Amino acid sequence: MLPRVTEVRPGPDFTLRLTFTNHEVRVFDVKPYLDRGIFKELKDPRIFNAVRPFLGSVQWPNRQDFCPDTLYLQSTPIESDTRLGAPVAS
């Protein structure tokens, strides 16, 4: 079984910064989904920013969600820059 989401933070430009059960931090780009069905509503930044972790995945107020495996497999890892203490995209 792939890791599951423990923390989510909405980012600029419709991205999600995700922390997984294996402590990896990854970025998932939601933009490719924003013109599809139930995800169209997420174009409103107020709604997009209301995302929360839910049962190993993420969910928005109107129950839009993604499969946790999709979140992991389609996200990009972030490496920690120990000199600055800040994450950097890999």
C-alpha positions as CSV (number, residue, x, y, z in Angstrom):
1,M,0.0,0.0,0.0
2,L,1.3,3.5,-0.9
3,P,1.7,6.2,1.7
4,R,-1.4,8.2,2.8
5,V,-1.8,11.9,3.3
6,T,-1.4,13.2,6.9
7,E,-1.3,17.0,6.1
8,V,-2.3,19.2,3.3
9,R,-1.6,22.9,2.6
10,P,-3.0,24.7,-0.4
11,G,-0.4,26.5,-2.4
12,P,-0.3,29.1,-5.0
13,D,-1.4,28.4,-8.5
14,F,-3.8,25.5,-7.5
15,T,-1.2,23.2,-6.0
16,L,-1.3,21.1,-2.8
17,R,1.7,20.6,-0.5
18,L,1.1,17.1,0.9
19,T,2.8,15.3,3.8
20,F,2.5,11.5,3.7
21,T,2.6,8.8,6.3
22,N,6.2,8.0,5.2
23,H,7.1,11.7,6.1
24,E,7.7,12.6,2.4
25,V,6.5,16.0,1.4
26,R,5.3,16.3,-2.2
27,V,3.4,18.8,-4.4
28,F,0.3,17.8,-6.4
29,D,-0.9,20.0,-9.2
30,V,-4.7,20.3,-9.3
31,K,-4.8,22.5,-12.4
32,P,-5.2,19.7,-15.0
33,Y,-8.5,18.7,-13.2
34,L,-10.1,22.2,-12.8
35,D,-12.1,22.0,-16.1
36,R,-13.5,18.5,-15.2
37,G,-16.9,17.9,-13.7
38,I,-17.0,18.3,-9.9
39,F,-13.6,19.9,-9.8
40,K,-14.7,23.1,-11.7
41,E,-15.9,24.5,-8.4
42,L,-12.3,24.5,-7.1
43,K,-11.4,27.3,-9.5
44,D,-12.7,29.6,-6.7
45,P,-9.7,30.2,-4.5
46,R,-11.9,30.3,-1.4
47,I,-13.2,26.8,-2.0
48,F,-9.8,25.5,-3.1
49,N,-8.1,26.8,0.0
50,A,-10.7,25.0,2.2
51,V,-9.1,21.6,1.5
52,R,-8.5,19.3,4.5
53,P,-6.9,15.8,5.0
54,F,-9.6,13.1,5.0
55,L,-9.1,9.3,5.5
56,G,-5.6,9.3,4.0
57,S,-6.5,11.6,1.1
58,V,-7.8,15.2,0.8
59,Q,-11.3,16.5,0.6
60,W,-13.0,19.9,0.0
61,P,-16.3,21.1,1.6
62,N,-18.5,19.8,-1.3
63,R,-16.8,16.4,-1.1
64,Q,-14.4,16.7,-4.1
65,D,-11.5,14.4,-3.4
66,F,-8.7,12.4,-5.1
67,C,-7.6,8.8,-4.7
68,P,-4.7,8.7,-2.2
69,D,-2.7,6.7,-4.7
70,T,-3.2,9.3,-7.4
71,L,-2.0,12.0,-5.0
72,Y,1.2,10.1,-4.2
73,L,2.0,8.8,-7.7
74,Q,1.2,12.0,-9.6
75,S,2.9,14.4,-7.1
76,T,6.4,15.7,-7.2
77,P,8.8,15.2,-4.3
78,I,10.2,18.1,-2.4
79,E,13.7,17.9,-0.9
80,S,14.6,19.7,2.3
81,D,17.5,22.1,2.0
82,T,19.2,21.6,5.3
83,R,21.3,24.7,5.0
84,L,18.3,26.9,4.8
85,G,15.8,24.7,6.6
86,A,13.4,25.3,3.7
87,P,12.0,22.8,1.2
88,V,13.1,23.0,-2.4
89,A,11.6,21.3,-5.4
90,S,13.6,18.5,-6.8
